[in-house]
Amino acid sequence: MSEPEAPFWDSQSRRPRSTAEARRRRGIYILPSLFTIGTLICGYIAILSTLRGAQMLAAGMGSGAALAAFDDAARKIGWAIVFDGLDGRIARLTHSTSNFGREFDSLADVITFGIAPAFLAYAWGIQAIHPGYGRHLVHYIMEAGWLVGFAFVICGAARLARFNIDYGATIDRRFFIGLPIPAGAGVVAAIVHWAKYPIENWVFGIGWLVIVAVTAFLMVSRVRYYSFKAFNLRKRRSYLMIIFIGLVVWAIWSYSEPVLLALALVYFLHGPVMRLVSRPRSHPPAHKTENTTGQEVHVT
């Protein structure tokens, strides 16, 4: 009889693992990975649409065609947010979470919610500024646009890296620490989808840079945002919840521009607002008593 094949060590748990188990772990879970691929596809199309709109503006082909291209990029980022929200929840519901899936999702998020919205923010909000306001002024604004766009990308990547490090160690899973990168991309996409026309006035261009910069800062801040992970889809709920969800879906379908903008801004602002209105609880003063010798004793 031949000797059984010797097990090897698992680098994570530092214990021997069978060959069959290792073979299973080398595979990937198809269902959640398909949604991550959908996120990547939407990000890729968003970058292409933004590039097409920027080329149309540079060639002077009119703002109408460029407007449609930028709006298509914003819509693709919106669909990517839907796919990104589904892949993690489906992985948890089907017990198919894995280290590969988490890393694959993070890499997809850097492209779709980091590079794509930063590119869109520059092409839509900075490139179209009219040069009649002054060549030097427009040049400085464009330089600032490149810097702010890069800050958005690097802050988003740092936010994802911090999330992966803290994965499983967060005490309260109801909250994210810092603005999630899909929500940051959603702010950019919602504004572009609502406003439609590219920014041509330098004052609005500077305001746009401030919005993008604040979004980047909130991603690496310690401001808490609701994660909605505690919302259990398998729990019985009132039928009113179904009616409410149906109304929200109908509102998004019929009035996507104002509704999506409102949802993005409410989520974007609720973290800082909660941080401002919540004050650290002051400890009550120590209660004074007297011991048997007549001396005062502070009881905490």
C-alpha positions as CSV (number, residue, x, y, z in Angstrom):
1,M,0.0,0.0,0.0
2,S,1.4,3.4,-0.9
3,E,1.8,6.0,1.7
4,P,-0.8,8.8,1.8
5,E,0.2,12.1,0.3
6,A,1.6,14.4,3.0
7,P,-0.5,17.4,3.8
8,F,1.0,20.9,3.5
9,W,0.5,23.9,5.7
10,D,-2.1,26.6,5.4
11,S,-0.4,30.0,5.4
12,Q,-3.5,31.5,7.1
13,S,-4.2,29.1,10.0
14,R,-0.8,27.5,10.2
15,R,-2.3,24.0,10.3
16,P,-2.1,21.2,7.8
17,R,-4.6,21.1,5.0
18,S,-5.7,18.2,2.8
19,T,-5.1,18.2,-0.9
20,A,-8.8,18.1,-1.6
21,E,-9.4,21.1,0.5
22,A,-6.6,23.0,-1.2
23,R,-8.0,22.1,-4.6
24,R,-11.4,23.5,-3.5
25,R,-9.8,26.7,-2.2
26,R,-7.9,27.3,-5.4
27,G,-11.2,27.7,-7.2
28,I,-13.4,30.8,-7.2
29,Y,-17.0,31.4,-6.5
30,I,-18.7,32.2,-9.8
31,L,-21.9,33.9,-8.8
32,P,-20.5,36.9,-6.8
33,S,-17.5,37.2,-9.2
34,L,-20.0,37.7,-12.1
35,F,-21.3,40.8,-10.4
36,T,-17.8,42.0,-9.8
37,I,-17.1,41.5,-13.5
38,G,-20.2,43.6,-14.2
39,T,-18.8,46.3,-12.0
40,L,-15.6,46.3,-14.1
41,I,-17.4,46.3,-17.4
42,C,-19.4,49.4,-16.3
43,G,-16.3,51.1,-15.2
44,Y,-14.5,50.4,-18.5
45,I,-17.5,51.7,-20.6
46,A,-17.7,54.8,-18.3
47,I,-14.0,55.6,-19.1
48,L,-14.6,55.1,-22.8
49,S,-17.7,57.3,-22.8
50,T,-15.8,60.0,-20.9
51,L,-13.0,59.8,-23.4
52,R,-15.4,60.1,-26.3
53,G,-17.1,63.1,-24.7
54,A,-13.7,64.8,-24.1
55,Q,-12.7,64.3,-27.7
56,M,-15.9,65.8,-28.9
57,L,-15.4,68.9,-26.8
58,A,-11.8,69.2,-28.0
59,A,-12.9,68.9,-31.6
60,G,-15.7,71.4,-31.3
61,M,-18.3,68.9,-32.4
62,G,-20.9,70.6,-30.1
63,S,-22.0,70.0,-26.6
64,G,-25.0,67.8,-27.4
65,A,-23.0,64.8,-28.4
66,A,-20.5,65.3,-25.6
67,L,-23.4,65.7,-23.2
68,A,-24.8,62.3,-24.1
69,A,-21.4,60.7,-23.7
70,F,-20.9,62.2,-20.3
71,D,-24.4,61.2,-19.2
72,D,-23.8,57.7,-20.4
73,A,-20.6,57.5,-18.3
74,A,-22.5,58.7,-15.2
75,R,-25.2,56.1,-15.8
76,K,-22.6,53.3,-16.1
77,I,-21.1,54.3,-12.8
78,G,-24.6,54.2,-11.3
79,W,-25.1,50.7,-12.6
80,A,-21.7,49.7,-11.3
81,I,-22.8,50.8,-7.8
82,V,-25.8,48.4,-8.1
83,F,-23.5,45.5,-9.1
84,D,-21.0,46.3,-6.4
85,G,-23.8,46.3,-3.7
86,L,-25.1,43.0,-4.9
87,D,-21.9,41.0,-5.2
88,G,-21.0,41.3,-1.5
89,R,-24.5,40.7,-0.3
90,I,-25.0,37.7,-2.5
91,A,-21.6,36.3,-1.4
92,R,-22.8,36.6,2.3
93,L,-26.2,35.1,1.6
94,T,-24.8,32.1,-0.3
95,H,-21.8,31.7,2.1
96,S,-19.4,32.2,-0.8
97,T,-17.1,34.9,0.6
98,S,-13.4,34.4,0.0
99,N,-10.1,36.3,0.1
100,F,-10.0,36.2,-3.7
101,G,-13.4,37.7,-4.0
102,R,-12.6,40.5,-1.6
103,E,-9.3,41.4,-3.4
104,F,-10.9,41.1,-6.8
105,D,-13.7,43.4,-5.7
106,S,-11.2,46.0,-4.4
107,L,-9.3,46.1,-7.6
108,A,-12.5,46.5,-9.6
109,D,-13.5,49.3,-7.3
110,V,-10.3,51.2,-7.8
111,I,-11.0,51.3,-11.6
112,T,-14.7,51.8,-11.6
113,F,-15.1,54.1,-8.6
114,G,-11.7,55.7,-8.5
115,I,-10.3,56.2,-12.0
116,A,-13.6,56.4,-13.9
117,P,-15.2,59.2,-11.8
118,A,-12.0,61.1,-11.5
119,F,-11.6,61.1,-15.3
120,L,-15.3,62.1,-15.6
121,A,-14.9,64.9,-13.0
122,Y,-12.1,66.4,-15.0
123,A,-13.5,66.0,-18.5
124,W,-17.0,67.3,-17.6
125,G,-16.2,69.9,-15.0
126,I,-12.8,71.4,-16.0
127,Q,-11.9,70.7,-19.6
128,A,-14.9,72.6,-21.0
129,I,-14.1,75.9,-19.1
130,H,-14.1,78.7,-21.7
131,P,-10.6,80.1,-22.4
132,G,-12.0,83.6,-22.7
133,Y,-11.8,84.0,-19.0
134,G,-8.0,84.2,-19.3
135,R,-5.4,81.7,-20.5
136,H,-3.4,81.7,-17.3
137,L,-6.5,81.4,-15.1
138,V,-7.8,78.4,-17.1
139,H,-4.4,76.8,-17.1
140,Y,-4.1,77.0,-13.3
141,I,-7.6,75.6,-12.9
142,M,-6.8,72.7,-15.2
143,E,-3.6,72.0,-13.2
144,A,-5.6,72.0,-10.0
145,G,-8.1,69.7,-11.7
146,W,-5.4,67.1,-12.5
147,L,-4.2,67.3,-8.8
148,V,-7.7,67.0,-7.3
149,G,-8.5,64.1,-9.7
150,F,-5.4,62.2,-8.6
151,A,-6.2,62.9,-5.0
152,F,-9.7,61.3,-5.6
153,V,-8.1,58.2,-7.0
154,I,-5.4,57.8,-4.3
155,C,-7.8,58.5,-1.5
156,G,-10.2,55.9,-2.9
157,A,-7.4,53.4,-3.1
158,A,-6.3,54.1,0.5
159,R,-9.9,53.8,1.6
160,L,-10.2,50.3,0.1
161,A,-6.8,49.3,1.5
162,R,-7.9,50.4,5.0
163,F,-11.2,48.5,4.7
164,N,-9.3,45.3,3.7
165,I,-7.0,45.6,6.7
166,D,-9.9,46.3,9.1
167,Y,-12.1,43.5,7.6
168,G,-13.5,41.4,10.3
169,A,-12.1,43.6,13.1
170,T,-14.7,46.3,13.1
171,I,-16.7,46.4,16.3
172,D,-19.9,47.9,14.9
173,R,-20.6,46.5,11.5
174,R,-23.5,48.9,11.1
175,F,-21.1,51.7,10.1
176,F,-18.3,52.3,7.6
177,I,-15.3,54.4,8.7
178,G,-15.0,57.0,6.0
179,L,-17.1,57.6,3.0
180,P,-17.3,54.4,0.9
181,I,-15.6,54.8,-2.5
182,P,-18.8,53.7,-4.4
183,A,-20.7,56.5,-2.6
184,G,-18.0,59.0,-3.5
185,A,-18.2,58.0,-7.2
186,G,-22.0,58.2,-6.9
187,V,-21.8,61.9,-5.9
188,V,-19.8,62.7,-9.0
189,A,-22.0,60.6,-11.3
190,A,-25.3,62.0,-9.8
191,I,-24.2,65.6,-10.2
192,V,-23.2,65.0,-13.9
193,H,-26.4,63.0,-14.6
194,W,-28.5,65.9,-13.1
195,A,-26.7,68.9,-14.5
196,K,-26.1,67.4,-18.0
197,Y,-24.2,70.3,-19.5
198,P,-20.5,70.5,-18.9
199,I,-19.2,73.4,-16.7
200,E,-17.9,76.3,-18.8
201,N,-17.7,79.1,-16.1
202,W,-14.5,79.1,-14.1
203,V,-16.3,80.0,-10.8
204,F,-18.5,76.8,-11.1
205,G,-15.3,75.0,-12.0
206,I,-13.6,76.0,-8.8
207,G,-16.7,75.0,-6.9
208,W,-16.7,71.6,-8.6
209,L,-13.1,71.1,-7.6
210,V,-14.0,71.8,-4.0
211,I,-16.8,69.2,-4.1
212,V,-14.5,66.5,-5.5
213,A,-11.7,67.4,-3.0
214,V,-14.1,67.2,0.0
215,T,-15.4,63.9,-1.3
216,A,-11.8,62.6,-1.5
217,F,-11.1,63.8,2.0
218,L,-14.2,62.2,3.5
219,M,-13.2,58.8,2.0
220,V,-10.0,58.8,4.2
221,S,-11.6,60.5,7.2
222,R,-12.9,58.8,10.4
223,V,-16.4,60.0,9.8
224,R,-18.9,57.1,10.2
225,Y,-21.5,56.2,7.5
226,Y,-24.3,53.7,7.7
227,S,-23.3,50.5,6.0
228,F,-26.8,48.9,5.9
229,K,-25.1,45.5,6.5
230,A,-27.4,44.9,9.4
231,F,-30.4,45.0,7.1
232,N,-31.4,41.3,6.9
233,L,-33.2,40.4,3.7
234,R,-34.3,37.0,5.1
235,K,-36.1,38.6,8.1
236,R,-39.9,39.0,8.0
237,R,-40.9,42.6,7.6
238,S,-44.1,44.6,7.1
239,Y,-45.6,44.8,3.6
240,L,-45.2,48.6,3.9
241,M,-41.5,48.0,3.3
242,I,-42.2,46.4,-0.1
243,I,-44.5,49.4,-1.0
244,F,-41.7,51.8,0.0
245,I,-39.1,50.0,-2.0
246,G,-41.4,49.9,-5.0
247,L,-42.0,53.6,-4.8
248,V,-38.3,54.3,-4.6
249,V,-37.6,52.2,-7.6
250,W,-40.4,53.9,-9.5
251,A,-39.1,57.3,-8.6
252,I,-35.6,56.5,-9.7
253,W,-37.0,55.1,-13.0
254,S,-39.2,58.0,-13.7
255,Y,-37.2,60.9,-12.2
256,S,-33.7,59.6,-12.1
257,E,-31.9,63.0,-12.2
258,P,-33.4,64.7,-9.1
259,V,-34.0,61.4,-7.1
260,L,-30.5,60.0,-7.6
261,L,-29.0,63.4,-6.8
262,A,-31.0,63.6,-3.6
263,L,-30.1,60.1,-2.5
264,A,-26.4,60.7,-3.2
265,L,-26.3,64.0,-1.4
266,V,-28.3,62.7,1.6
267,Y,-25.9,59.8,2.1
268,F,-22.9,62.1,1.4
269,L,-23.9,64.6,4.1
270,H,-25.4,62.4,6.7
271,G,-22.0,61.3,8.0
272,P,-20.6,64.8,8.7
273,V,-24.0,65.9,10.1
274,M,-24.1,63.0,12.5
275,R,-20.5,63.8,13.5
276,L,-21.5,67.4,14.2
277,V,-24.8,66.8,16.1
278,S,-23.4,64.0,18.3
279,R,-21.5,65.3,21.2
280,P,-19.4,63.2,23.5
281,R,-21.4,62.4,26.6
282,S,-20.1,64.3,29.6
283,H,-19.4,62.1,32.7
284,P,-21.5,63.0,35.7
285,P,-19.6,64.5,38.6
286,A,-18.4,62.2,41.3
287,H,-20.8,61.7,44.2
288,K,-19.4,62.8,47.5
289,T,-19.9,60.8,50.6
290,E,-18.3,60.8,54.0
291,N,-16.4,57.9,55.5
292,T,-16.3,57.0,59.2
293,T,-13.5,59.5,59.9
294,G,-15.5,62.4,58.5
295,Q,-13.4,62.8,55.3
296,E,-15.0,63.3,52.0
297,V,-14.7,60.4,49.5
298,H,-15.4,60.7,45.8
299,V,-17.4,57.8,44.5
300,T,-17.2,57.2,40.7
